[in-house]
Amino acid sequence: MYYDYYNEVKNDVIDYIKNNIDLSEFDSLVDLQEYLYDELFVEDSVTGNGSGSYTMSNRKAWEYVGDNLDLLGDALEEFEEARYTLLQGAEACDVTIRCYVLPECIDNALDELMGESEA
């Protein structure tokens, strides 16, 4: 079964927003996006970057990463950390992918939430 990082991270962002964010506290969508990126980049429940692991399982991380080697390549190129990340193992690779897709997932999550609020 293919692991869809974009969908999974987007859903984690939505859960985080619903449980932790009061949208009325932000003056603009850009302010909210910037805040979310700064917070979620190190939030274990979204990226795992705070502790270094989202899955808390090397085996589970490898299952996710193994389905997404092309995405891992893109993330490693973007962050210019290929050697270091690969030496750290599957959990570091999983976290790297999650951080890489985070900006797009924040945008998609906000689009989905805004659509729900308008309905």
C-alpha positions in Angstrom: 0.0 0.0 0.0 1.5 3.3 -1.1 2.1 5.9 1.6 0.9 9.4 0.5 3.0 11.9 2.4 1.1 14.9 1.0 -2.2 13.5 2.2 -0.9 12.3 5.5 1.0 15.4 6.4 -2.0 17.6 5.3 -4.3 15.6 7.6 -1.8 16.0 10.5 -1.7 19.8 9.8 -5.5 19.9 9.9 -5.6 18.0 13.2 -3.0 20.4 14.7 -5.0 23.5 13.5 -8.3 22.2 14.9 -6.8 21.3 18.2 -4.3 24.1 18.8 -5.0 27.2 16.7 -7.5 30.0 17.1 -7.8 31.4 13.6 -9.1 34.7 14.8 -5.7 35.5 16.4 -4.1 36.0 13.0 -4.4 39.2 11.0 -3.8 37.6 7.7 -3.6 34.2 5.9 0.1 34.9 5.3 0.7 35.4 9.1 -1.0 32.2 9.8 0.9 30.3 7.1 4.2 31.6 8.5 3.3 30.8 12.0 2.2 27.3 11.1 5.4 26.6 9.2 7.6 27.7 12.0 5.6 25.7 14.6 5.0 22.6 12.6 8.5 22.3 11.2 9.5 21.1 14.7 6.2 19.5 15.8 6.5 15.8 16.3 2.9 15.1 15.6 3.3 16.6 12.1 7.0 16.3 11.0 8.8 14.5 13.8 11.6 17.1 13.4 11.5 18.0 17.1 12.7 14.6 18.3 14.0 13.3 15.0 11.2 10.8 14.5 7.6 10.9 13.5 7.0 7.1 13.5 9.2 6.2 16.5 9.9 3.1 14.5 12.7 2.6 12.0 10.8 -0.2 10.3 7.6 1.9 9.9 9.7 4.8 8.6 11.4 2.6 6.1 7.9 1.4 4.8 6.9 5.0 4.2 10.2 6.1 2.7 10.5 3.0 0.6 7.3 3.9 -1.3 8.6 7.4 -1.9 12.3 7.3 -2.9 11.7 9.9 -5.6 10.2 12.2 -3.1 13.2 11.5 -0.7 15.5 12.5 -3.6 13.7 15.8 -4.1 13.8 16.5 -0.4 17.5 15.7 0.0 18.3 17.9 -3.0 16.2 20.8 -1.6 17.8 20.6 1.9 21.3 19.8 0.6 21.8 17.2 3.4 21.8 13.9 1.5 24.9 12.3 3.1 24.0 13.3 6.6 20.4 12.3 6.3 21.1 9.0 4.7 23.6 8.2 7.4 21.0 8.8 10.1 18.7 6.2 8.7 15.0 5.7 7.7 13.5 7.9 10.5 15.6 10.9 9.5 14.7 10.3 5.8 11.0 10.2 6.8 11.3 13.4 8.8 13.1 15.1 5.9 10.3 14.2 3.5 7.7 15.5 6.0 9.5 18.8 6.3 9.9 19.1 2.5 6.2 18.6 1.8 5.1 20.8 4.8 4.6 24.1 3.0 2.3 22.6 0.4 0.5 20.6 3.0 -0.2 23.7 5.1 -1.6 25.5 2.0 -3.8 22.5 1.2 -5.0 22.1 4.8 -5.9 25.8 5.0 -7.8 25.5 1.6 -9.7 22.5 2.9 -10.5 24.2 6.2 -11.6 27.4 4.6 -13.8 25.4 2.2 -15.4 23.7 5.2 -16.1 27.0 7.0 -17.8 28.4 3.9 -20.1 25.4 3.5 
